[in-house]
Amino acid sequence: MKRIFHFLLLASAWTLAQADEPITPSSMTTFCSPAQTFCASSSRSTNVTVINPQRSGERSWTLNEFVQSGFLSDDGNWVASCYGGLDLIPSDAGRDFLIAVIYGRDGSKKVVRLGEIFSDLGKLPETVSHKQWGLCRGVSDGGLKVKKYDGSVVVIPLK
């Protein structure tokens, strides 16, 4: 009986530890714009993302990047590739930690770092092994919407 208790105790502790870790990266992702006018399919094995229109008369385009956690603009001209660890970042993440990359159909590329969203990284809530920062919420209104850990929203310009 004592062994079973110890096993159950260890199993529950392992489960709790897993809950405080970012998700495991996927090898394929699919995501669409808010109005479903464009959808993208991204493959880690080919390192390619294909953006396809969902109506006739529009052109598809290809991005030579794997997008694990992505968002598309309704006009299909912008793809935001956001940090794939959901709202948890490593506890030692600094101002240069990569949060998102915004790609334009025109070939433009904008990098968004943690220090652009937070002026004081010391205020980020800590978990057992990580820090909580927020989440990318989509591309609209001319920018990438980021919901910070405190519920406030920041819009990062696309260009």
Stockholm file with secondary structure:
# STOCKHOLM 1.0

chainA/1-159         MKRIFHFLLLASAWTLAQADEPITPSSMTTFCSPAQTFCASSSRSTNVTVINPQRSGERSWTLNEFVQSGFLSDDGNWVASCYGGLDLIPSDAGRDFLIAVIYGRDGSKKVVRLGEIFSDLGKLPETVSHKQWGLCRGVSDGGLKVKKYDGSVVVIPLK
#=GR chainA/1-159 SS CHHHHHHHHHHHHHHHHHHTSCCCCCSEEEEECTTSSEEEEEETTTTEEEEEESSTTCCCEEESSCCSEEEECTTSCEEEEECSSTTEEETTCCTTCEEEEEEETTSCEEEEEHHHHCSCGGGSCBCSSEEECEEEEEEETTEEEEEETTSCEEEEECC
#=GC SS_cons         CHHHHHHHHHHHHHHHHHHTSCCCCCSEEEEECTTSSEEEEEETTTTEEEEEESSTTCCCEEESSCCSEEEECTTSCEEEEECSSTTEEETTCCTTCEEEEEEETTSCEEEEEHHHHCSCGGGSCBCSSEEECEEEEEEETTEEEEEETTSCEEEEECC
//
